[in-house]
Amino acid sequence: MFRNQYDTDVTTWSPTGRLFQVEYAMEAVKQGSAAIGLRSRSHVVLACVNKAQSELSSHQRKIFKVDDHIGVAIAGLTADGRVLSRYMRSESINHSFTYESPLPVGRLVVHLADKAQVCTQRSWKRPYGVGLLVGGLDESGAHLYYNCPSGNYFEYQAFAIGSRSQAAKTYLERRFESFQESSREDLIKDAILAIRETLQGETLKSSLCTVSVLGVDEAFHFLDQESIQKVIDTFEKVPEEEEDAGEGEAEPEAATGAAGTGEQGCSGDQDVAPMEI
């Protein structure tokens, strides 16, 4: 993706009006492990894929608590994500100390977007190579925002970022109209199903994903592995039971077909249909 003389500086415009270093930062988000966010009227669910660099290492955290009413999931450079989550935590604490009230989610997202935009306008800085899904609950209801390395931010009903996120987006686009009235359990199930879409053939296990929830009268917290596995079992074991039932029905049919063939053979060859192999 080398662009010659137009990508050596973040403040250098190409003749087509593009800032390539900002685009490279957005590409880093696409290379990160998938992160997914969903919201209903009263709850927000954030989920991510636990991706380790090797079999000998543990995975890095991709979901962070900002406050009791705000959480963030990241995709891209984890180090940049940690710095920004620490900044968000500091902003939230300062607001609570000054005004003795929780920081509105939209205001925090604007502060975060302004901080990211400054890095696209200074030659001695580089853009943050991380995308953030900010989920929170305030007086105006549940919110889910996506903050881009370019400084843009968008509010979504449901969204997915990171590698293989297009499959999760397709699933969410089919289901998003029902999310507004969904219960807490349904949101969690849809989040895990969207995570499964990003695995592309891998078996979904509780160790492969992290899920967090916040809602009305429910502070931000992570679900334990047992709770996640119980949700996975509700839709992973159903196909196996159906296959077992199908095999059980096929055996009597095969026996009946064999008996019918023997009877036809005794009656005479002119009445026997040709066999298909």
Salt bridges, closest charged atoms under 4 A:
GLU23 OE1 - ARG18 NH2 2.81
ASP67 OD2 - HIS69 ND1 3.80
ASP68 OD1 - LYS65 NZ 2.96
ASP80 OD2 - ARG126 NH1 2.94
GLU91 OE1 - HIS111 ND1 3.31
ASP138 OD1 - HIS143 NE2 3.06
GLU155 OE2 - HIS143 ND1 2.85
GLU181 OE2 - ARG41 NH2 2.32
GLU185 OE2 - ARG184 NH1 3.71
ASP190 OD1 - ARG175 NH2 3.18
GLU218 OE1 - HIS43 NE2 3.32
GLU218 OE2 - ARG184 NE 2.99
GLU218 OE2 - HIS221 NE2 3.44
GLU236 OE2 - ARG196 NH1 3.57
